[in-house]
Amino acid sequence: MRYLDEHVPDTLLGPAELELRERLRTVLASEVAPRAAEVDAAGAFAGPSYQALARAGLARLLFRPEHGGTGHGTVAYAMAVAEIAAVCASTSLIYMTQTHAAFPILVAGTEAQRHEYLPSLCSGERYGSLAITEPEAGSDVAALRTVAYRDGAGYLLDGAKTFITTGDRADVIVCFATVDPAAGRDGLTAFIVEGDAPGLRRGRVLDKLGMHGSTTAELFLDGVRVPAGALLGREGGGWELSMRSVVKSRISAAAQGVGIATGAYLAGLDRLHAGGRPPQRVAFALAELRTAIAAARLLLYATAAAADRADAPDLVAEVAMLKLACTDLGVHVADTMTGLLGGAGDLTGTGVEHRLRDAVVTQIYDGTNNVQRLLVDRDTRKRLSPVLAGGSEGSSPERREAS
């Protein structure tokens, strides 16, 4: 396997991260890379690749040892997602979805909930899903319609979810619903739903442009009864929990963007140099791509490090910029390499074509990139409001949507 290590971004990796990277690369070379092309071509679930990482103890980052984790920070996690995505983006999607399902339990769960669910999610014994998106509520989490009714000592959940990663096989589902449809975001509440709960029905596994080795499914909840002990955090605490969780999930998507960009660049590099030194225009284009990947990796590690600081400020805008820049980069690098390869760029054997398909969805999930643009714009206006104030502040449609 080939690597594109850059000295400057690597200065943000400590000994623990560098040691982790070497262990990751060993498993990726022996267990993940040999399956990657077949996973995409056959649409086979990349569970064996993910399980190889889990068996090696590489899928339990971000969680404390008492909960089955290794205690690594967000820099290590972001680096790991990028390394995996460079080899097989589908495997990286399964990998990060496990973290996305477990993280709300870490943040808002009781100690009993943490000890019950986190070790098995960290080990890969159970698959997890995060169920937020609905047919009529995507990026607007406050608009979701799944309802949780009080019923004795527990709740009954009714609603439908869609675009749920690993939803067809999840054993543990962190499901967001509203306890009061009239309350907007103040009614949002999270629950832990067992995968075999009566009334939970799996819908279609959706056909997709890319990420063929990761399943995306519909879920239907028809009077799913959950006990009071399944409440995650407090009633009405779902909005705050989703906002805390989205910082990690958008860092995950950004890391995928960096990894896919790296994989696409390396996949086409040998072919472009096969006949000797490429034409200057190609060499210049490759230099620009390498520079952009190095810059994105540096931004990824720096933002991840900021997210781990105990005194970290509100990083909504910074994480939005990260997600926007890195996922757009994944598409840009794969698309540019496809063009540089000419007719060969369309062939599956080059390893670039499927990365272009895989990259597209990273611009969509975890908040579309237009949502990220709105968040950045809102933050800019907030910070520079005295400068920008001029009497037309409230008339902009972009401002109205961003708020």
Sine and cosine of phi, psi and omega as CSV:
sin_phi,cos_phi,sin_psi,cos_psi,sin_omega,cos_omega
0.00,0.00,0.53,-0.85,0.02,-1.00
-0.98,-0.19,0.48,-0.88,0.01,-1.00
-0.73,-0.68,0.38,-0.93,0.03,-1.00
-0.79,-0.62,0.95,0.30,0.02,-1.00
-1.00,0.10,0.71,-0.70,0.02,-1.00
-0.90,-0.44,0.70,-0.72,-0.11,-0.99
-0.88,0.47,-0.68,0.73,-0.11,-0.99
-0.93,0.37,-0.79,0.61,0.07,-1.00
-0.84,0.54,-0.57,0.82,-0.03,-1.00
-0.92,0.39,-0.29,0.96,0.07,-1.00
-0.92,0.39,-0.29,0.96,0.03,-1.00
-1.00,-0.01,0.03,1.00,0.08,-1.00
-0.97,-0.23,0.81,-0.59,0.05,-1.00
-1.00,0.06,-0.03,-1.00,0.01,-1.00
-0.82,0.57,-0.62,0.78,-0.02,-1.00
-0.91,0.42,-0.67,0.75,0.00,-1.00
-0.93,0.36,-0.64,0.77,-0.01,-1.00
-0.92,0.38,-0.62,0.78,0.05,-1.00
-0.92,0.40,-0.65,0.76,0.05,-1.00
-0.88,0.48,-0.66,0.76,-0.01,-1.00
-0.88,0.47,-0.65,0.76,0.01,-1.00
-0.91,0.42,-0.65,0.76,0.03,-1.00
-0.92,0.40,-0.65,0.76,0.06,-1.00
-0.85,0.53,-0.75,0.66,-0.07,-1.00
-0.89,0.45,-0.55,0.84,0.04,-1.00
-0.89,0.45,-0.73,0.69,0.00,-1.00
-0.94,0.34,-0.64,0.77,0.01,-1.00
-0.88,0.48,-0.66,0.75,-0.03,-1.00
-0.93,0.38,-0.62,0.79,-0.11,-0.99
-1.00,-0.02,-0.51,0.86,-0.16,-0.99
-0.90,-0.44,-0.48,0.88,-0.13,-0.99
-0.98,-0.20,-0.77,0.64,-0.04,-1.00
-0.84,0.54,-0.68,0.73,-0.02,-1.00
-0.89,0.45,-0.38,0.93,-0.03,-1.00
-0.99,-0.11,-0.24,0.97,-0.24,-0.97
-0.86,0.51,-0.73,0.68,-0.05,-1.00
-0.91,0.41,-0.67,0.74,-0.01,-1.00
-0.93,0.37,-0.60,0.80,0.06,-1.00
-0.84,0.54,-0.70,0.71,-0.01,-1.00
-0.95,0.33,-0.71,0.71,-0.10,-1.00
-0.92,0.39,-0.65,0.76,-0.08,-1.00
-1.00,-0.04,-0.20,0.98,-0.08,-1.00
0.92,0.40,0.50,0.87,-0.02,-1.00
-0.99,0.13,0.69,-0.72,0.02,-1.00
-0.86,0.52,0.77,-0.64,-0.08,-1.00
-0.99,0.13,0.51,0.86,0.02,-1.00
-0.84,0.54,-0.70,0.71,0.02,-1.00
-0.86,0.51,-0.59,0.81,0.03,-1.00
-0.93,0.38,-0.70,0.71,0.04,-1.00
-0.89,0.45,-0.68,0.74,-0.04,-1.00
-0.90,0.43,-0.52,0.85,0.07,-1.00
-0.89,0.46,-0.65,0.76,0.06,-1.00
-0.92,0.40,-0.65,0.76,-0.01,-1.00
-0.91,0.42,-0.68,0.73,0.00,-1.00
-0.88,0.48,-0.52,0.85,0.00,-1.00
-0.99,0.13,0.07,1.00,0.02,-1.00
0.96,0.26,0.39,0.92,-0.10,-1.00
-0.98,-0.21,0.05,1.00,-0.06,-1.00
-0.93,-0.36,0.34,0.94,-0.09,-1.00
-0.84,-0.55,0.46,0.89,0.01,-1.00
-0.94,0.34,0.32,-0.95,0.04,-1.00
0.97,0.22,-0.15,0.99,-0.06,-1.00
-0.91,-0.42,0.55,-0.84,-0.08,-1.00
-0.96,0.29,0.44,-0.90,-0.02,-1.00
-0.83,0.56,-0.58,0.82,-0.01,-1.00
-0.93,0.38,-0.23,0.97,0.05,-1.00
-0.94,-0.33,0.26,0.97,0.03,-1.00
1.00,-0.03,0.13,0.99,-0.05,-1.00
-0.99,-0.16,-0.12,-0.99,0.00,-1.00
-0.93,-0.37,-0.15,0.99,0.04,-1.00
0.98,0.18,0.21,0.98,0.06,-1.00
-0.95,0.32,0.34,-0.94,0.00,-1.00
-1.00,-0.10,-0.12,-0.99,-0.08,-1.00
-0.93,0.35,-0.50,0.87,0.05,-1.00
-0.88,0.48,-0.73,0.68,0.02,-1.00
-0.88,0.47,-0.67,0.74,-0.01,-1.00
-0.90,0.44,-0.73,0.69,0.00,-1.00
-0.89,0.46,-0.67,0.74,0.04,-1.00
-0.87,0.49,-0.67,0.74,-0.03,-1.00
-0.90,0.43,-0.71,0.70,0.00,-1.00
-0.88,0.48,-0.67,0.74,0.01,-1.00
-0.90,0.44,-0.67,0.74,0.01,-1.00
-0.89,0.46,-0.69,0.73,0.00,-1.00
-0.92,0.39,-0.70,0.72,-0.03,-1.00
-0.90,0.44,-0.49,0.87,0.04,-1.00
-0.90,0.43,-0.45,0.89,-0.03,-1.00
-0.99,-0.13,-0.73,0.68,-0.02,-1.00
-0.46,-0.89,0.97,-0.26,-0.06,-1.00
-0.90,0.43,-0.57,0.82,0.01,-1.00
-0.88,0.48,-0.68,0.74,0.04,-1.00
-0.89,0.46,-0.63,0.78,0.00,-1.00
-0.91,0.41,-0.51,0.86,0.00,-1.00
-0.95,0.32,-0.66,0.75,0.10,-1.00
-0.89,0.46,-0.71,0.70,-0.03,-1.00
-0.84,0.54,-0.75,0.66,-0.08,-1.00
-0.97,0.24,-0.46,0.89,0.05,-1.00
-0.91,0.42,-0.58,0.81,0.10,-1.00
-0.85,0.52,-0.69,0.72,0.02,-1.00
-0.92,0.39,-0.65,0.76,-0.02,-1.00
-0.90,0.43,-0.54,0.84,0.05,-1.00
-0.97,0.25,-0.59,0.81,-0.06,-1.00
-0.99,0.16,-0.51,0.86,-0.13,-0.99
-0.88,0.47,-0.70,0.72,0.04,-1.00
-0.87,0.49,-0.52,0.85,0.05,-1.00
-0.93,0.37,-0.63,0.77,0.07,-1.00
-0.89,0.46,-0.69,0.72,-0.11,-0.99
-0.96,0.27,-0.71,0.71,-0.17,-0.99
-0.90,-0.43,-0.14,0.99,-0.09,-1.00
-0.97,0.25,0.36,-0.93,0.16,-0.99
-0.96,0.27,0.23,-0.97,0.05,-1.00
-0.88,0.47,-0.58,0.81,0.03,-1.00
-0.89,0.45,-0.68,0.73,0.03,-1.00
-0.91,0.41,-0.66,0.75,0.01,-1.00
-0.88,0.48,-0.71,0.70,-0.04,-1.00
-0.95,0.31,-0.44,0.90,0.01,-1.00
-0.98,0.22,-0.61,0.79,-0.18,-0.98
-0.95,-0.33,-0.60,0.80,-0.15,-0.99
-0.91,0.42,-0.70,0.71,-0.02,-1.00
-0.85,0.53,-0.66,0.75,-0.04,-1.00
-0.96,0.27,-0.47,0.88,0.10,-0.99
-0.96,0.27,-0.61,0.79,0.02,-1.00
-0.92,0.38,-0.58,0.81,-0.06,-1.00
-0.99,0.11,-0.22,0.97,-0.08,-1.00
0.99,0.11,0.06,1.00,0.05,-1.00
-0.88,0.48,-0.61,0.79,0.06,-1.00
-0.83,-0.56,0.60,-0.80,0.10,-0.99
-1.00,0.00,0.54,-0.84,0.00,-1.00
-0.83,-0.55,0.39,-0.92,0.09,-1.00
-0.66,-0.75,0.46,-0.89,0.10,-0.99
-0.94,-0.35,0.91,-0.42,-0.12,-0.99
-0.96,-0.30,1.00,-0.09,0.05,-1.00
-0.88,-0.47,-0.81,0.59,-0.16,-0.99
-0.89,0.46,0.66,-0.76,0.02,-1.00
-0.78,-0.62,0.26,-0.97,0.01,-1.00
-0.82,0.57,-0.53,0.85,-0.03,-1.00
-0.92,-0.39,0.17,0.99,-0.04,-1.00
-0.54,-0.84,0.98,-0.19,0.01,-1.00
-0.97,-0.24,-0.99,-0.10,-0.01,-1.00
-0.94,0.35,-0.37,0.93,0.02,-1.00
-1.00,0.02,1.00,0.08,-0.08,-1.00
-0.88,0.48,-0.56,0.83,-0.05,-1.00
-0.91,0.41,-0.24,0.97,-0.04,-1.00
-1.00,-0.06,0.07,1.00,-0.06,-1.00
-0.91,0.42,0.47,-0.88,-0.15,-0.99
-0.90,-0.44,-0.10,1.00,0.07,-1.00
-0.89,0.46,0.77,-0.64,-0.13,-0.99
-0.91,-0.40,0.64,-0.77,0.11,-0.99
-0.93,-0.37,0.92,-0.40,0.01,-1.00
-0.99,-0.13,0.68,-0.73,0.14,-0.99
-0.90,0.43,0.67,-0.74,0.00,-1.00
-0.53,-0.85,0.99,-0.12,-0.06,-1.00
0.89,0.46,-0.81,-0.58,-0.01,-1.00
-1.00,0.06,-0.03,1.00,-0.04,-1.00
-0.74,-0.67,-0.53,-0.85,-0.06,-1.00
-0.63,-0.77,0.43,-0.90,0.19,-0.98
-0.91,-0.41,0.77,-0.64,-0.04,-1.00
-0.95,-0.30,0.77,-0.64,0.06,-1.00
-0.76,-0.65,0.76,-0.65,0.06,-1.00
0.34,-0.94,-0.13,-0.99,-0.03,-1.00
-0.69,-0.73,0.64,-0.77,0.06,-1.00
-0.84,-0.54,0.49,-0.87,0.03,-1.00
-0.63,-0.78,0.26,-0.97,-0.05,-1.00
0.83,0.56,0.65,0.76,-0.04,-1.00
-1.00,-0.06,0.93,-0.36,-0.03,-1.00
-0.91,0.41,0.75,-0.66,-0.06,-1.00
0.88,0.47,0.29,0.96,-0.07,-1.00
-0.91,0.41,-0.39,0.92,-0.03,-1.00
-0.96,0.27,-0.29,0.96,-0.08,-1.00
-0.71,-0.70,0.15,0.99,-0.08,-1.00
-0.91,0.41,0.72,-0.69,0.08,-1.00
-1.00,-0.02,-0.40,0.92,-0.01,-1.00
-0.73,-0.68,0.84,-0.54,-0.04,-1.00
-0.84,-0.54,0.85,-0.53,0.13,-0.99
-1.00,-0.02,0.96,-0.29,-0.16,-0.99
-0.94,-0.33,0.77,-0.64,0.04,-1.00
-0.99,-0.16,0.75,-0.66,0.00,-1.00
-0.63,-0.78,0.07,-1.00,0.06,-1.00
-0.91,-0.42,0.68,-0.73,0.09,-1.00
-1.00,-0.02,-0.11,0.99,0.01,-1.00
-0.43,-0.90,0.99,-0.11,-0.05,-1.00
-0.84,0.54,-0.42,0.91,-0.01,-1.00
-0.99,0.14,-0.16,0.99,-0.11,-0.99
-1.00,-0.03,-0.04,1.00,-0.02,-1.00
0.88,0.48,-0.70,-0.72,-0.06,-1.00
-0.90,0.43,-0.41,0.91,-0.03,-1.00
-0.95,0.32,-0.22,0.98,0.05,-1.00
-1.00,-0.09,-0.16,0.99,-0.08,-1.00
-0.91,0.42,0.71,-0.70,-0.07,-1.00
-0.57,-0.82,0.57,-0.82,-0.01,-1.00
-0.95,-0.30,0.57,-0.82,0.01,-1.00
-0.70,-0.71,0.49,-0.87,0.15,-0.99
-0.99,-0.10,0.87,-0.49,-0.03,-1.00
-0.92,-0.40,0.80,-0.60,0.06,-1.00
-0.95,0.33,0.58,-0.82,-0.06,-1.00
-0.91,0.42,-0.37,0.93,0.00,-1.00
-0.97,-0.24,0.34,0.94,-0.03,-1.00
-0.90,0.43,0.73,-0.68,0.08,-1.00
-0.85,0.52,0.69,-0.73,-0.02,-1.00
1.00,-0.07,-0.20,0.98,0.07,-1.00
-1.00,0.01,0.85,-0.53,-0.02,-1.00
-0.85,-0.53,0.71,-0.70,0.06,-1.00
-1.00,0.07,0.75,-0.66,0.04,-1.00
-1.00,-0.06,-0.52,-0.85,-0.04,-1.00
-0.92,0.40,0.56,-0.83,0.30,-0.95
-1.00,0.05,0.87,-0.50,-0.20,-0.98
-0.99,0.16,0.66,-0.75,0.11,-0.99
-0.98,0.22,0.66,-0.75,-0.14,-0.99
-0.71,-0.70,0.34,-0.94,0.06,-1.00
-0.90,0.43,-0.72,0.70,-0.04,-1.00
-0.68,-0.74,-0.27,-0.96,-0.04,-1.00
0.77,0.64,0.72,0.69,-0.10,-0.99
-0.91,0.41,-0.35,0.94,-0.02,-1.00
-1.00,-0.02,0.10,1.00,0.07,-1.00
-0.85,-0.53,0.76,-0.65,-0.05,-1.00
-1.00,0.04,0.55,-0.84,0.03,-1.00
-0.73,-0.68,0.82,-0.58,-0.21,-0.98
-0.69,-0.73,0.21,-0.98,0.16,-0.99
-1.00,-0.08,0.52,-0.86,0.11,-0.99
-0.78,-0.63,0.64,-0.77,0.04,-1.00
-0.81,-0.58,0.76,-0.65,-0.01,-1.00
-0.91,-0.42,0.91,-0.41,-0.05,-1.00
-0.85,-0.52,1.00,0.00,-0.03,-1.00
0.91,0.42,0.64,0.77,0.03,-1.00
-0.95,0.32,0.89,-0.46,-0.04,-1.00
-1.00,0.00,0.81,-0.58,0.07,-1.00
-0.82,-0.58,0.60,-0.80,0.01,-1.00
-0.96,0.27,0.21,-0.98,0.04,-1.00
-0.86,0.51,-0.49,0.87,0.01,-1.00
-0.94,0.33,-0.14,0.99,0.06,-1.00
-1.00,0.04,-0.17,0.99,0.07,-1.00
-0.89,0.46,0.79,-0.61,-0.03,-1.00
-0.97,-0.23,0.96,-0.29,-0.12,-0.99
0.99,0.14,-0.64,-0.77,-0.04,-1.00
-0.90,-0.43,0.34,-0.94,0.14,-0.99
-0.86,0.51,0.73,-0.68,-0.02,-1.00
0.99,0.14,0.02,1.00,0.00,-1.00
-1.00,-0.05,0.10,0.99,-0.09,-1.00
-0.93,0.37,-0.56,0.83,-0.01,-1.00
-0.90,0.44,-0.76,0.65,0.01,-1.00
-0.87,0.49,-0.67,0.75,0.01,-1.00
-0.90,0.44,-0.66,0.75,0.01,-1.00
-0.91,0.42,-0.60,0.80,0.01,-1.00
-0.94,0.35,-0.59,0.80,0.07,-1.00
-0.93,0.38,-0.64,0.77,-0.03,-1.00
-0.94,0.35,-0.55,0.83,-0.10,-1.00
-0.93,0.37,-0.40,0.92,0.09,-1.00
-0.86,0.51,-0.72,0.70,0.01,-1.00
-0.94,0.35,-0.66,0.76,-0.06,-1.00
-0.93,0.36,-0.56,0.83,0.04,-1.00
-0.96,0.28,-0.53,0.84,0.14,-0.99
-0.90,0.44,-0.62,0.78,0.05,-1.00
-0.86,0.50,-0.75,0.66,-0.01,-1.00
-0.89,0.47,-0.65,0.76,0.04,-1.00
-0.88,0.47,-0.68,0.73,0.02,-1.00
-0.89,0.46,-0.63,0.78,0.09,-1.00
-0.86,0.51,-0.68,0.73,0.01,-1.00
-0.85,0.53,-0.70,0.71,0.03,-1.00
-0.90,0.44,-0.69,0.73,-0.02,-1.00
-0.91,0.41,-0.70,0.71,0.02,-1.00
-0.89,0.45,-0.66,0.75,0.05,-1.00
-0.86,0.51,-0.70,0.71,0.00,-1.00
-0.89,0.45,-0.72,0.70,-0.01,-1.00
-0.89,0.45,-0.66,0.75,0.01,-1.00
-0.92,0.40,-0.67,0.74,0.01,-1.00
-0.87,0.49,-0.76,0.65,-0.05,-1.00
-0.94,0.35,-0.55,0.83,-0.02,-1.00
-0.89,0.45,-0.58,0.81,-0.03,-1.00
-1.00,-0.06,-0.20,0.98,-0.14,-0.99
-0.90,0.44,-0.76,0.66,-0.04,-1.00
-0.88,0.47,-0.66,0.75,-0.03,-1.00
-0.90,0.43,-0.63,0.77,-0.01,-1.00
-0.94,0.34,-0.42,0.91,0.02,-1.00
-0.99,-0.16,0.04,1.00,-0.11,-0.99
-0.88,0.48,-0.57,0.82,-0.05,-1.00
-1.00,-0.08,0.33,0.94,-0.08,-1.00
0.97,-0.25,-0.31,-0.95,-0.04,-1.00
-0.91,0.41,0.79,-0.61,-0.03,-1.00
-0.95,0.31,0.27,-0.96,0.06,-1.00
-0.82,0.57,0.40,-0.92,-0.08,-1.00
-0.86,0.52,-0.63,0.78,-0.01,-1.00
-0.89,0.46,-0.59,0.81,0.03,-1.00
-0.95,0.32,-0.69,0.72,0.02,-1.00
-0.87,0.49,-0.65,0.76,0.01,-1.00
-0.91,0.40,-0.66,0.75,0.01,-1.00
-0.89,0.45,-0.66,0.75,0.03,-1.00
-0.91,0.42,-0.62,0.79,0.03,-1.00
-0.89,0.45,-0.65,0.76,0.02,-1.00
-0.91,0.41,-0.64,0.77,0.00,-1.00
-0.91,0.41,-0.69,0.72,0.02,-1.00
-0.88,0.48,-0.67,0.75,0.01,-1.00
-0.88,0.47,-0.69,0.73,-0.01,-1.00
-0.91,0.40,-0.62,0.78,0.02,-1.00
-0.91,0.41,-0.68,0.73,0.02,-1.00
-0.88,0.48,-0.67,0.74,0.01,-1.00
-0.90,0.43,-0.66,0.75,0.00,-1.00
-0.92,0.40,-0.64,0.77,0.03,-1.00
-0.90,0.44,-0.65,0.76,0.04,-1.00
-0.89,0.45,-0.69,0.72,0.04,-1.00
-0.90,0.44,-0.63,0.77,0.01,-1.00
-0.87,0.49,-0.78,0.62,-0.04,-1.00
-0.91,0.41,-0.65,0.76,-0.02,-1.00
-0.91,0.41,-0.67,0.75,0.01,-1.00
-0.93,0.37,-0.65,0.76,0.05,-1.00
-0.88,0.48,-0.65,0.76,0.04,-1.00
-0.90,0.44,-0.65,0.76,0.03,-1.00
-0.89,0.45,-0.61,0.79,-0.01,-1.00
-0.92,0.40,-0.40,0.92,-0.02,-1.00
-1.00,0.05,-0.21,0.98,-0.04,-1.00
-0.93,0.36,0.69,-0.73,0.01,-1.00
-0.88,0.47,-0.52,0.85,-0.02,-1.00
-0.98,-0.21,0.44,0.90,-0.06,-1.00
-0.87,0.49,0.72,-0.70,0.08,-1.00
-0.97,0.26,0.01,-1.00,0.11,-0.99
-0.89,0.46,0.89,-0.45,-0.11,-0.99
-0.96,-0.27,0.37,0.93,-0.06,-1.00
-0.83,0.55,-0.76,0.65,-0.04,-1.00
-0.93,0.37,-0.66,0.75,-0.02,-1.00
-0.90,0.43,-0.66,0.75,0.03,-1.00
-0.94,0.34,-0.57,0.82,0.08,-1.00
-0.88,0.47,-0.71,0.71,0.03,-1.00
-0.89,0.47,-0.64,0.77,0.01,-1.00
-0.89,0.46,-0.77,0.64,-0.03,-1.00
-0.88,0.48,-0.70,0.72,0.01,-1.00
-0.88,0.48,-0.78,0.63,-0.08,-1.00
-0.91,0.42,-0.71,0.71,-0.14,-0.99
-0.98,0.22,-0.61,0.79,0.02,-1.00
-0.96,0.27,-0.58,0.81,0.13,-0.99
-0.89,0.46,-0.59,0.81,0.01,-1.00
-0.90,0.43,-0.67,0.74,0.01,-1.00
-0.83,0.56,-0.72,0.70,0.04,-1.00
-0.91,0.42,-0.70,0.71,-0.05,-1.00
-0.88,0.47,-0.72,0.69,-0.04,-1.00
-0.91,0.41,-0.73,0.69,-0.01,-1.00
-0.89,0.45,-0.64,0.77,0.01,-1.00
-0.92,0.39,-0.68,0.73,0.00,-1.00
-0.91,0.41,-0.67,0.74,0.02,-1.00
-0.90,0.43,-0.60,0.80,0.07,-1.00
-0.86,0.51,-0.69,0.72,0.02,-1.00
-0.92,0.40,-0.65,0.76,-0.01,-1.00
-0.91,0.41,-0.52,0.85,0.00,-1.00
-0.98,0.20,-0.17,0.99,0.02,-1.00
0.92,0.40,-0.69,-0.73,-0.03,-1.00
-0.86,0.51,-0.53,0.85,-0.01,-1.00
-0.93,0.36,-0.36,0.93,-0.04,-1.00
-0.90,0.43,-0.36,0.93,-0.02,-1.00
-1.00,0.02,-0.11,0.99,-0.06,-1.00
-1.00,0.05,0.61,-0.79,-0.05,-1.00
-0.93,0.37,-0.46,0.89,-0.07,-1.00
-0.92,0.38,-0.28,0.96,-0.03,-1.00
-0.97,0.24,-0.36,0.93,-0.04,-1.00
0.99,0.13,0.03,1.00,0.01,-1.00
-1.00,-0.09,-0.63,0.78,-0.09,-1.00
-0.84,0.54,-0.73,0.68,-0.05,-1.00
-0.96,0.30,-0.44,0.90,0.05,-1.00
-0.94,0.34,-0.55,0.83,0.09,-1.00
-0.90,0.43,-0.68,0.73,0.03,-1.00
-0.91,0.41,-0.66,0.75,0.00,-1.00
-0.90,0.44,-0.58,0.82,-0.12,-0.99
-0.93,0.37,-0.51,0.86,-0.16,-0.99
-0.86,0.51,-0.68,0.73,-0.10,-1.00
-0.93,0.36,-0.40,0.92,0.01,-1.00
-0.90,0.43,-0.38,0.93,0.07,-1.00
-0.98,0.22,-0.19,0.98,-0.13,-0.99
-0.96,-0.27,-0.77,0.64,-0.10,-1.00
-0.98,0.18,0.18,-0.98,-0.08,-1.00
0.85,0.53,0.59,0.80,-0.05,-1.00
1.00,-0.01,0.91,-0.41,-0.02,-1.00
-0.84,0.54,0.34,-0.94,-0.03,-1.00
-0.92,0.38,-0.40,0.92,0.13,-0.99
-0.94,0.35,-0.55,0.83,0.12,-0.99
-0.89,0.45,-0.65,0.76,0.03,-1.00
-0.89,0.46,-0.63,0.77,0.04,-1.00
-0.89,0.46,-0.65,0.76,0.03,-1.00
-0.89,0.45,-0.65,0.76,0.01,-1.00
-0.90,0.43,-0.66,0.75,0.02,-1.00
-0.92,0.40,-0.67,0.74,0.02,-1.00
-0.88,0.47,-0.69,0.73,0.00,-1.00
-0.88,0.47,-0.67,0.74,0.00,-1.00
-0.91,0.41,-0.63,0.77,0.02,-1.00
-0.87,0.48,-0.72,0.70,-0.01,-1.00
-0.91,0.42,-0.60,0.80,0.02,-1.00
-0.91,0.42,-0.70,0.72,-0.03,-1.00
-0.94,0.33,-0.56,0.83,-0.09,-1.00
-0.94,-0.34,0.42,0.91,-0.11,-0.99
-0.83,0.56,-0.62,0.78,0.04,-1.00
-0.89,0.46,-0.55,0.83,-0.01,-1.00
-0.97,0.26,-0.64,0.77,-0.10,-0.99
-1.00,0.10,-0.30,0.95,-0.02,-1.00
-0.89,0.45,0.76,-0.65,0.01,-1.00
-0.30,-0.95,0.38,0.93,0.07,-1.00
1.00,-0.09,-0.32,0.95,-0.02,-1.00
-0.94,-0.35,0.28,0.96,-0.12,-0.99
-0.83,0.56,-0.62,0.78,-0.11,-0.99
-1.00,-0.02,0.01,1.00,-0.13,-0.99
-0.99,-0.12,-0.13,0.99,-0.07,-1.00
-0.97,0.24,0.78,-0.63,0.05,-1.00
-0.89,0.45,-0.56,0.83,0.03,-1.00
-0.89,0.45,-0.65,0.76,0.01,-1.00
-0.90,0.44,-0.68,0.74,-0.02,-1.00
-0.89,0.46,-0.67,0.75,-0.02,-1.00
-0.94,0.35,-0.63,0.78,-0.04,-1.00
-0.92,0.40,-0.43,0.90,-0.01,-1.00
-1.00,-0.06,0.00,0.00,0.00,0.00
